[in-house]
Amino acid sequence: MKNQIGTDAGKVWKTLEAKGGMTTGALKKAVGLTPFALYAAIGWLAREDNIVVSRTGNQIKVALK
């Protein structure tokens, strides 16, 4: 499972690099991951201090640093 999370984190990274910051809903559609896989990948990138996560109301936005 750890390898899959790392692979998914790479997909999220590449998508954010190409398209810029986006909401988790838009990111989920763009990358095609399940909610669990998406949030695991976001957690991986956050732990490595590679992303910024912000919240406005019910919207969560993720962007590369």
LINNORQUI-V804463 format. One record per residue. N is the residue number from 0. SS is DSSP state (a for helix, b for strand, c for the rest). BURIAL is 1 if it has 16 or more other ideal C-beta (glycine too) atoms within 10 Angstrom, else 0. Layout:
n->N ss->SS burial->BURIAL
n->N ss->SS burial->BURIAL
This chain:
n->0 ss->c burial->0
n->1 ss->a burial->0
n->2 ss->a burial->0
n->3 ss->a burial->0
n->4 ss->a burial->0
n->5 ss->a burial->0
n->6 ss->a burial->0
n->7 ss->a burial->1
n->8 ss->a burial->1
n->9 ss->a burial->0
n->10 ss->a burial->1
n->11 ss->a burial->1
n->12 ss->a burial->1
n->13 ss->a burial->0
n->14 ss->a burial->1
n->15 ss->a burial->1
n->16 ss->a burial->0
n->17 ss->a burial->0
n->18 ss->a burial->0
n->19 ss->c burial->0
n->20 ss->c burial->0
n->21 ss->b burial->1
n->22 ss->b burial->0
n->23 ss->a burial->1
n->24 ss->a burial->0
n->25 ss->a burial->0
n->26 ss->a burial->1
n->27 ss->a burial->1
n->28 ss->a burial->0
n->29 ss->a burial->0
n->30 ss->a burial->1
n->31 ss->c burial->0
n->32 ss->c burial->1
n->33 ss->c burial->0
n->34 ss->a burial->0
n->35 ss->a burial->0
n->36 ss->a burial->1
n->37 ss->a burial->1
n->38 ss->a burial->1
n->39 ss->a burial->1
n->40 ss->a burial->1
n->41 ss->a burial->1
n->42 ss->a burial->0
n->43 ss->a burial->1
n->44 ss->a burial->1
n->45 ss->a burial->0
n->46 ss->a burial->0
n->47 ss->c burial->0
n->48 ss->c burial->0
n->49 ss->c burial->0
n->50 ss->b burial->1
n->51 ss->b burial->0
n->52 ss->b burial->0
n->53 ss->b burial->0
n->54 ss->b burial->0
n->55 ss->b burial->0
n->56 ss->c burial->0
n->57 ss->c burial->0
n->58 ss->b burial->0
n->59 ss->b burial->0
n->60 ss->b burial->0
n->61 ss->b burial->1
n->62 ss->b burial->0
n->63 ss->b burial->0
n->64 ss->c burial->0
